[in-house]
């Protein structure tokens, strides 16, 4: 069962065309990667889904076109976007950040037990529970951003470059925790990543973008074996 | 000793005027991230609404309640129709817009109701009671009490409720707040509406003492801003304590520090503010925001 399907999605920043017909689909509970170099349109693809960028083409979620919906409406439909740069609330504490993620929920008890789940998943956050988000390290802020998105109980998580600015070992820790989150929650994920090796720790399949177009798609195993991918995104 | 206590009491009474305006400024700051210079002007406008209603025979309490409601709507409209255009841009631009609004609103008040003083009835009696030998008016005590209630209400709102948390989140990062499903536009309108409603209370409290004119709040606004800096922009309790402190210190300095006297006492809050900015930039009660780079 397909949860999300993009059909020839286009997007512009002013007169500049950033997406030139991106197509992909995410099955219910699946995890799909979007790989590609800087400026390929990865982030814009996520933004067009979450309603922060106006898009053309069709974006089908649960069978209905969600283009033109505002970000808060898209969020209410069960899509949580962890934006590039983590989108943290610096002057709020870790707990308050997590509660903001759960803003649309009315089940108080469920929220508390999900906060506990996030703290189990990211033990660092438990230690920093009462700290302002701005005082956390980059890795901890990324964990908080993922935790905040999870708190919305989404059906689909849009994850934008979770490794950005992190030391390789920290990035790996973050990705492994997200993979665990996926196993335990069954949330579908659409994962933007420049570092293909990291992405393959999490996703089942991926598509490669170049100047706003799909140039290659396949399962993780297929893509890992391709020289082209290795040369372009795995460093030789 | 009698004089000292009287000065302190009068200082607290003046400080209360600054405090209630400072609270409105903190409210907008927490809810939108801006310092709203138009806050004083909006409070004056609300005071005129109250005054107009009493002139038409309404009881003062009813007039204030209606004015609070009207101000909430007006405040929300100011956000929606004016500030919305500037919120996504440079915050400095938005602050300058609020200064423009202040001028505009003051002008509108003068145009509609002239620049002459209007008598504004007091909510509380002017009779005085004696406390430790100082004459304290019921009005001062009433103002004091109303402010304490508002202060505790705001503190509880911001720190204890989901709505308050949402207001703060929107002020910090509106884009990210929208991604978590927060209705950013409506929350910003609510923040401005609440601040304007609070301004209506402020106007009604201070208008009898200052007499109602379009520029009534100008001086108070300056003191209120000093209190906001002194107390820390994020702390309702902090700014109220700071406002009282300013009122008291100013009064004491005028009498006991000879080179200051009554003519220079306006300088006192600024000297205090200056010292605080150098020594403790987050304000006396503000939480320091540490950011890793």
Interface residues (C-beta under 8 A of the other chain):
Chain A: X50 X52 X70 X71 X72 X75 X76 X80 X81 X83 X87 X88 X89 X90 X91 X92 X96 X99 X100 X101 X103 X104 X132 X134 X135 X136 X137 X138 X148 X149 X152
Chain B: X162 X165 X166 X168 X169 X172 X173 X175 X176 X177 X178 X179 X180 X181 X182 X183 X184 X234 X287 X289 X290 X291 X292
